[in-house]
Amino acid sequence: MNDRKPTNITWHEQQVSLTDREKLNGHRSAVLWFTGLSGSGKSSIANEVDTILHAQRIHTYLLDGDNVRHGLNKNLGFSAEDRSENIRRVGEVAKLMVDAGILTLTAFVSPYRADRDAVRDLLENGKFIEILCRASVETCEARDPKGLYKRARAGEIKGFTGIDDPYEAPTKAEIVLDSDGKDIPTLAAEVVSYLKSQGVVSN
């Protein structure tokens, strides 16, 4: 990776502000950052929330961990360094989407607290909504929708979060979802209810 930083760039202010874009959309923008172990329901819940909000004419976009690795981050692996860079890039993309007035959902394991906090620091206060999909390793391993836990236990995948690599749970998540014991529609409804309570959406 090229560590040289350009010195001949200047930030250009835009005439259309974030406030202008939010007024046009009729709702605020923010990042809904779903985090949790593989199999904890992040993508499923995020997709359900996205569907509900879209039906309410909210401008949304969902950045999914696997999907992003097919394009933007296809050159990254799963080392600690690559995981951090993966989240850094996604954070920057999410910030651009927030600046565009879009309610942006992300579904990433994002196992390291410092990486998630770095994304939070990119955004204005109240624009980063951290959502912990809390489920035990046992539950996630029993679900194992992609067969990853089985492969990790067999030694085919090294550095797998929850098996031989740590997951650092948030200490200040705005929303904690019990994905061990509740179904997807119920959990998605909790997220939408929170957004309404905070005035992010009004429908």
C-alpha positions in Angstrom: 0.0 0.0 0.0 1.3 3.5 -0.9 1.9 5.4 2.3 2.7 8.7 0.5 0.0 11.4 1.1 -0.8 14.0 -1.5 0.0 17.5 -0.6 -1.6 19.3 -3.5 -5.3 18.8 -2.7 -7.9 21.3 -1.4 -11.3 20.7 0.2 -14.0 22.4 -1.8 -17.2 23.5 0.0 -20.5 22.6 -1.7 -23.4 25.0 -2.1 -26.0 22.3 -1.4 -25.7 21.4 2.3 -26.6 18.3 4.2 -29.5 20.2 5.8 -30.8 21.0 2.3 -30.6 17.3 1.3 -32.3 16.1 4.5 -35.1 18.7 4.0 -35.6 17.4 0.4 -35.7 13.8 1.6 -38.0 14.5 4.6 -35.9 12.6 7.0 -32.4 12.7 8.6 -29.4 10.8 7.5 -27.4 8.5 9.7 -25.4 5.2 9.7 -27.0 2.2 11.2 -24.0 0.1 12.0 -25.0 -3.6 12.6 -22.2 -5.5 14.3 -22.0 -9.0 15.7 -20.6 -12.5 15.2 -21.1 -14.3 11.9 -24.6 -15.9 12.1 -25.9 -13.4 14.6 -28.5 -12.1 12.1 -26.8 -8.8 11.1 -27.6 -9.0 7.3 -31.1 -10.5 7.8 -32.1 -7.8 10.3 -30.5 -5.0 8.3 -32.4 -6.2 5.1 -35.7 -6.3 7.0 -35.1 -2.8 8.4 -34.1 -1.6 4.9 -37.3 -3.1 3.4 -39.5 -1.5 6.1 -37.9 1.9 5.6 -38.1 1.7 1.8 -41.8 1.0 2.0 -42.1 4.2 4.1 -40.4 6.1 1.3 -37.2 6.6 3.3 -34.0 7.0 1.2 -31.8 4.1 2.3 -28.9 2.0 1.1 -27.5 -1.2 2.6 -23.7 -1.9 2.6 -23.3 -5.6 3.3 -20.0 -7.1 4.3 -19.8 -9.9 1.7 -21.1 -7.7 -1.1 -18.5 -5.0 -0.5 -15.7 -7.6 -0.7 -16.9 -8.4 -4.2 -15.9 -4.9 -5.4 -14.5 -2.1 -3.3 -12.6 -4.3 -0.9 -11.9 -7.3 -3.1 -8.2 -6.9 -2.6 -8.4 -7.4 1.2 -8.1 -10.6 3.2 -9.1 -11.3 6.8 -5.9 -10.4 8.7 -6.3 -7.9 11.5 -4.8 -5.2 9.3 -7.0 -6.0 6.4 -10.1 -6.2 8.6 -9.3 -2.7 9.9 -8.8 -1.3 6.4 -12.0 -3.0 5.3 -13.9 -1.1 8.0 -12.0 2.2 7.4 -13.0 2.1 3.7 -16.6 1.3 4.5 -16.7 4.0 7.1 -15.6 6.6 4.5 -18.2 5.4 2.0 -20.9 5.5 4.7 -19.9 9.1 5.6 -20.3 10.1 1.9 -23.7 8.6 1.9 -24.7 10.3 5.1 -23.5 13.6 3.6 -25.8 12.8 0.6 -28.7 12.6 3.0 -29.1 8.8 2.8 -30.0 6.6 5.8 -27.2 4.1 5.4 -27.3 0.6 6.9 -24.1 -1.5 7.2 -23.8 -5.2 8.2 -20.3 -6.2 9.1 -18.8 -8.4 11.8 -16.4 -5.5 12.4 -14.8 -7.3 15.4 -12.5 -4.6 16.7 -13.9 -1.8 18.9 -11.3 0.7 17.8 -12.3 0.3 14.2 -15.9 0.9 14.9 -15.1 3.9 17.1 -13.0 5.4 14.4 -16.0 5.3 12.1 -18.1 6.9 14.8 -15.5 9.7 15.1 -15.9 10.4 11.3 -19.5 11.4 11.8 -21.3 14.2 13.5 -22.8 13.5 16.9 -25.9 11.4 16.6 -25.1 10.2 13.0 -23.6 6.9 14.0 -26.0 4.4 15.5 -24.2 1.3 16.6 -26.4 -1.8 16.7 -25.1 -4.9 18.5 -26.7 -8.1 17.3 -26.1 -10.1 20.4 -26.0 -13.9 20.1 -23.8 -16.5 21.7 -21.1 -18.4 19.8 -23.2 -21.5 20.4 -26.2 -20.1 18.7 -24.3 -18.7 15.8 -22.5 -22.0 15.3 -25.7 -23.9 15.4 -27.1 -21.7 12.7 -23.9 -21.5 10.7 -25.7 -20.3 7.5 -22.5 -20.2 5.4 -20.8 -23.3 6.9 -18.0 -21.1 8.2 -17.9 -22.3 11.8 -17.6 -25.9 10.5 -14.7 -25.0 8.3 -13.1 -23.0 11.1 -13.4 -25.9 13.5 -11.8 -28.2 10.9 -8.9 -25.8 10.6 -9.7 -24.7 7.1 -10.2 -21.1 8.1 -7.7 -19.4 10.4 -8.4 -16.3 12.4 -12.1 -16.8 12.4 -14.0 -14.4 14.8 -15.4 -16.1 17.8 -13.3 -19.3 17.3 -9.6 -18.2 17.2 -9.9 -14.5 16.8 -11.6 -12.2 19.3 -14.9 -10.2 19.0 -14.9 -7.0 21.0 -18.5 -6.2 21.8 -19.5 -2.5 21.8 -19.5 -0.7 25.2 -21.8 2.1 24.1 -24.1 0.7 21.4 -27.2 2.7 20.9 -29.2 -0.5 20.3 -28.7 -4.0 21.6 -30.7 -6.7 19.9 -31.3 -10.1 21.5 -30.9 -12.2 18.3 -30.5 -15.3 20.5 -34.2 -15.2 21.5 -36.2 -13.0 19.1 -37.2 -13.4 15.5 -36.1 -11.1 12.6 -39.3 -9.0 12.2 -39.4 -8.3 16.0 -35.8 -7.2 16.0 -36.2 -5.0 12.9 -39.3 -3.4 14.5 -37.1 -2.5 17.5 -34.6 -0.7 15.2 -37.4 1.3 13.4 -39.0 2.2 16.7 -35.6 3.6 17.9 -35.3 5.7 14.7 -38.7 7.2 15.3 -38.0 7.9 19.0 -34.8 9.8 18.0 -36.6 11.8 15.2 -34.4 10.2 12.5 -37.6 9.2 10.6 -41.2 10.4 11.4 -43.4 7.9 9.6 
